Amino acid sequence: LLGVDHLLFVLGLLFLVGSWRQLVGTVTAFTVAHSITLAAATLGFVHAPQAPIEATIALSVMFVAAEILHRAQGKAGLAARAPWLVAFVFGLLHGFGFSGALREVGLPQTDIPLALLFFNVGVEVGQLLFIAAVVLLLSVLTRLLRKPGHGEHGPWYSEALVRVPVAYVIGSIAAFWTVQRVVGFWG
């Protein structure tokens, strides 16, 4: 839960994907993909330089934010049409980011496959709990701000009042990270 870029990507998926079933499938595709590259990198089958990976992860978060804005404008982008595919492809990238973080923490050398399995199960559970917490928070805020006598949502409420600002916040943070991480190539 300390991987803020990872959580912003998952938050972006929440605002991008239509149904609960599709959201859980998309998040699971993301987990499966980053599990593949995490295992491959941890076991030494593939290597990728960490600095460009981290910058590209920030770009993936920007991409999801842009896709949220496209959806809000009624334009179905790739992520809206095939969210599991986008999540899977970017999940492969995020797995390399996880491998760098996991290297810093360290793995028990005797049980690496089991440690990887439990790490990835923990990430999946953490992602789903994060989504549930965000949905609960939005639900509570909606109920608190609802005006009596105006149906489920008050007259102030529209999806754009939530979706669009969230997309701009996610995209702005990701843009900052991208610049910061690219500048870090030479630092």
C-alpha positions as a Markdown table, in Angstrom:
| # | Residue | x | y | z |
|---|---|---|---|---|
| 1 | Leu | 0.0 | 0.0 | 0.0 |
| 2 | Leu | 3.0 | 2.3 | -0.1 |
| 3 | Gly | 3.3 | 2.2 | -3.9 |
| 4 | Val | 1.5 | 5.4 | -4.6 |
| 5 | Asp | 2.0 | 5.2 | -8.4 |
| 6 | His | 0.6 | 1.7 | -8.3 |
| 7 | Leu | -2.4 | 2.7 | -6.3 |
| 8 | Leu | -3.1 | 5.7 | -8.6 |
| 9 | Phe | -3.1 | 3.3 | -11.6 |
| 10 | Val | -5.6 | 1.1 | -9.8 |
| 11 | Leu | -7.7 | 4.2 | -8.8 |
| 12 | Gly | -7.6 | 5.2 | -12.5 |
| 13 | Leu | -9.0 | 1.7 | -13.4 |
| 14 | Leu | -11.8 | 2.2 | -10.9 |
| 15 | Phe | -12.9 | 5.4 | -12.7 |
| 16 | Leu | -12.4 | 3.9 | -16.1 |
| 17 | Val | -14.1 | 0.4 | -15.9 |
| 18 | Gly | -17.8 | 0.1 | -16.0 |
| 19 | Ser | -19.0 | -2.8 | -13.9 |
| 20 | Trp | -17.7 | -4.5 | -10.7 |
| 21 | Arg | -17.1 | -7.8 | -12.5 |
| 22 | Gln | -15.1 | -6.1 | -15.2 |
| 23 | Leu | -13.2 | -4.1 | -12.6 |
| 24 | Val | -12.2 | -7.2 | -10.6 |
| 25 | Gly | -11.2 | -9.0 | -13.9 |
| 26 | Thr | -9.1 | -5.9 | -15.0 |
| 27 | Val | -7.4 | -5.6 | -11.6 |
| 28 | Thr | -6.7 | -9.3 | -11.6 |
| 29 | Ala | -5.2 | -9.1 | -15.1 |
| 30 | Phe | -3.0 | -6.3 | -13.8 |
| 31 | Thr | -1.9 | -8.6 | -10.9 |
| 32 | Val | -1.2 | -11.6 | -13.2 |
| 33 | Ala | 0.9 | -9.5 | -15.5 |
| 34 | His | 3.0 | -7.9 | -12.8 |
| 35 | Ser | 3.4 | -11.3 | -11.2 |
| 36 | Ile | 5.0 | -12.6 | -14.4 |
| 37 | Thr | 7.6 | -9.9 | -14.8 |
| 38 | Leu | 8.2 | -9.7 | -11.0 |
| 39 | Ala | 9.0 | -13.4 | -10.9 |
| 40 | Ala | 11.1 | -13.3 | -14.1 |
| 41 | Ala | 13.1 | -10.4 | -12.8 |
| 42 | Thr | 13.5 | -11.7 | -9.3 |
| 43 | Leu | 14.6 | -15.1 | -10.6 |
| 44 | Gly | 17.1 | -13.4 | -12.9 |
| 45 | Phe | 15.5 | -14.4 | -16.3 |
| 46 | Val | 15.1 | -10.8 | -17.4 |
| 47 | His | 16.8 | -7.5 | -16.5 |
| 48 | Ala | 15.6 | -4.0 | -17.0 |
| 49 | Pro | 17.2 | -0.7 | -15.9 |
| 50 | Gln | 15.2 | 0.6 | -13.0 |
| 51 | Ala | 15.2 | 4.4 | -13.9 |
| 52 | Pro | 13.5 | 4.1 | -17.3 |
| 53 | Ile | 11.1 | 1.6 | -15.9 |
| 54 | Glu | 10.0 | 4.0 | -13.1 |
| 55 | Ala | 9.6 | 6.8 | -15.6 |
| 56 | Thr | 7.5 | 4.6 | -17.9 |
| 57 | Ile | 5.4 | 3.5 | -14.9 |
| 58 | Ala | 4.6 | 7.2 | -14.3 |
| 59 | Leu | 3.6 | 7.5 | -18.0 |
| 60 | Ser | 1.3 | 4.5 | -17.6 |
| 61 | Val | -0.5 | 6.4 | -14.9 |
| 62 | Met | -0.8 | 9.4 | -17.1 |
| 63 | Phe | -2.2 | 7.3 | -19.9 |
| 64 | Val | -5.0 | 5.9 | -17.6 |
| 65 | Ala | -5.8 | 9.5 | -16.5 |
| 66 | Ala | -6.1 | 10.6 | -20.1 |
| 67 | Glu | -8.3 | 7.6 | -20.9 |
| 68 | Ile | -10.6 | 8.6 | -18.0 |
| 69 | Leu | -10.9 | 12.1 | -19.6 |
| 70 | His | -11.7 | 10.6 | -23.0 |
| 71 | Arg | -14.4 | 8.4 | -21.5 |
| 72 | Ala | -15.9 | 11.5 | -19.7 |
| 73 | Gln | -16.1 | 13.2 | -23.1 |
| 74 | Gly | -17.9 | 10.2 | -24.6 |
| 75 | Lys | -14.9 | 8.9 | -26.5 |
| 76 | Ala | -14.2 | 5.2 | -25.9 |
| 77 | Gly | -10.4 | 4.8 | -25.9 |
| 78 | Leu | -8.5 | 1.6 | -25.9 |
| 79 | Ala | -8.6 | 1.3 | -22.1 |
| 80 | Ala | -12.4 | 1.7 | -22.1 |
| 81 | Arg | -12.9 | -0.9 | -24.8 |
| 82 | Ala | -10.4 | -3.4 | -23.5 |
| 83 | Pro | -9.4 | -2.5 | -19.9 |
| 84 | Trp | -8.1 | -5.9 | -19.0 |
| 85 | Leu | -5.7 | -5.8 | -22.0 |
| 86 | Val | -4.4 | -2.3 | -21.1 |
| 87 | Ala | -4.0 | -3.4 | -17.4 |
| 88 | Phe | -2.2 | -6.6 | -18.4 |
| 89 | Val | 0.3 | -4.8 | -20.7 |
| 90 | Phe | 1.0 | -2.1 | -18.1 |
| 91 | Gly | 1.0 | -4.7 | -15.4 |
| 92 | Leu | 4.1 | -6.3 | -17.1 |
| 93 | Leu | 5.8 | -2.9 | -16.8 |
| 94 | His | 4.7 | -2.4 | -13.1 |
| 95 | Gly | 6.1 | -5.9 | -12.3 |
| 96 | Phe | 9.6 | -4.6 | -13.1 |
| 97 | Gly | 8.9 | -1.7 | -10.6 |
| 98 | Phe | 7.9 | -4.2 | -8.0 |
| 99 | Ser | 11.0 | -6.2 | -8.5 |
| 100 | Gly | 13.2 | -3.2 | -7.7 |
| 101 | Ala | 11.2 | -2.5 | -4.5 |
| 102 | Leu | 11.3 | -6.2 | -3.6 |
| 103 | Arg | 15.1 | -6.3 | -4.1 |
| 104 | Glu | 15.5 | -3.5 | -1.6 |
| 105 | Val | 13.3 | -5.3 | 1.0 |
| 106 | Gly | 14.9 | -8.7 | 0.3 |
| 107 | Leu | 13.4 | -12.1 | -0.2 |
| 108 | Pro | 14.1 | -15.3 | 1.8 |
| 109 | Gln | 16.6 | -17.1 | -0.4 |
| 110 | Thr | 15.2 | -20.6 | 0.6 |
| 111 | Asp | 11.6 | -20.0 | -0.3 |
| 112 | Ile | 11.6 | -17.5 | -3.2 |
| 113 | Pro | 8.7 | -19.0 | -5.2 |
| 114 | Leu | 6.5 | -19.2 | -2.1 |
| 115 | Ala | 7.4 | -15.6 | -1.1 |
| 116 | Leu | 6.6 | -14.4 | -4.6 |
| 117 | Leu | 3.2 | -16.2 | -4.5 |
| 118 | Phe | 2.3 | -14.6 | -1.1 |
| 119 | Phe | 3.6 | -11.2 | -2.2 |
| 120 | Asn | 1.4 | -11.2 | -5.3 |
| 121 | Val | -1.7 | -12.6 | -3.4 |
| 122 | Gly | -1.1 | -9.8 | -0.9 |
| 123 | Val | -0.9 | -7.2 | -3.7 |
| 124 | Glu | -4.2 | -8.5 | -5.2 |
| 125 | Val | -5.9 | -8.4 | -1.8 |
| 126 | Gly | -4.5 | -4.9 | -1.1 |
| 127 | Gln | -5.7 | -3.6 | -4.5 |
| 128 | Leu | -9.2 | -4.9 | -3.9 |
| 129 | Leu | -9.3 | -3.5 | -0.4 |
| 130 | Phe | -8.1 | -0.1 | -1.7 |
| 131 | Ile | -10.9 | -0.1 | -4.3 |
| 132 | Ala | -13.5 | -1.1 | -1.7 |
| 133 | Ala | -12.3 | 1.7 | 0.6 |
| 134 | Val | -12.5 | 4.3 | -2.2 |
| 135 | Val | -16.0 | 3.2 | -3.2 |
| 136 | Leu | -17.1 | 3.3 | 0.4 |
| 137 | Leu | -15.6 | 6.8 | 0.8 |
| 138 | Leu | -17.4 | 8.0 | -2.4 |
| 139 | Ser | -20.6 | 6.4 | -1.2 |
| 140 | Val | -20.4 | 8.1 | 2.2 |
| 141 | Leu | -19.6 | 11.5 | 0.6 |
| 142 | Thr | -22.5 | 11.2 | -1.9 |
| 143 | Arg | -24.9 | 10.4 | 0.9 |
| 144 | Leu | -23.7 | 13.3 | 3.1 |
| 145 | Leu | -23.9 | 15.8 | 0.2 |
| 146 | Arg | -27.2 | 14.6 | -1.1 |
| 147 | Lys | -30.0 | 17.1 | -0.8 |
| 148 | Pro | -33.3 | 15.6 | 0.6 |
| 149 | Gly | -36.1 | 15.3 | -1.9 |
| 150 | His | -33.8 | 15.1 | -5.0 |
| 151 | Gly | -33.6 | 11.4 | -5.5 |
| 152 | Glu | -30.5 | 9.3 | -5.0 |
| 153 | His | -28.1 | 12.2 | -5.9 |
| 154 | Gly | -28.7 | 15.8 | -5.2 |
| 155 | Pro | -29.0 | 18.3 | -8.1 |
| 156 | Trp | -25.3 | 19.2 | -7.6 |
| 157 | Tyr | -24.2 | 15.7 | -8.4 |
| 158 | Ser | -22.8 | 14.5 | -11.7 |
| 159 | Glu | -20.3 | 11.9 | -12.6 |
| 160 | Ala | -18.1 | 14.7 | -14.1 |
| 161 | Leu | -17.8 | 16.4 | -10.8 |
| 162 | Val | -15.9 | 13.4 | -9.5 |
| 163 | Arg | -14.4 | 11.6 | -12.5 |
| 164 | Val | -12.9 | 14.6 | -14.3 |
| 165 | Pro | -11.1 | 16.2 | -11.3 |
| 166 | Val | -9.8 | 12.8 | -10.1 |
| 167 | Ala | -8.4 | 12.3 | -13.6 |
| 168 | Tyr | -6.7 | 15.7 | -13.6 |
| 169 | Val | -5.2 | 15.0 | -10.1 |
| 170 | Ile | -3.9 | 11.6 | -11.2 |
| 171 | Gly | -2.5 | 12.9 | -14.4 |
| 172 | Ser | -0.9 | 15.9 | -12.8 |
| 173 | Ile | 0.9 | 13.8 | -10.2 |
| 174 | Ala | 2.0 | 11.3 | -12.8 |
| 175 | Ala | 3.3 | 14.1 | -15.1 |
| 176 | Phe | 5.3 | 15.4 | -12.1 |
| 177 | Trp | 6.7 | 11.9 | -11.5 |
| 178 | Thr | 7.6 | 11.5 | -15.2 |
| 179 | Val | 9.6 | 14.7 | -15.3 |
| 180 | Gln | 11.2 | 14.0 | -11.9 |
| 181 | Arg | 12.1 | 10.4 | -12.9 |
| 182 | Val | 13.5 | 11.4 | -16.3 |
| 183 | Val | 15.6 | 14.2 | -14.8 |
| 184 | Gly | 16.8 | 11.5 | -12.4 |
| 185 | Phe | 18.4 | 9.7 | -15.3 |
| 186 | Trp | 21.2 | 12.3 | -15.2 |
| 187 | Gly | 21.2 | 12.9 | -11.5 |
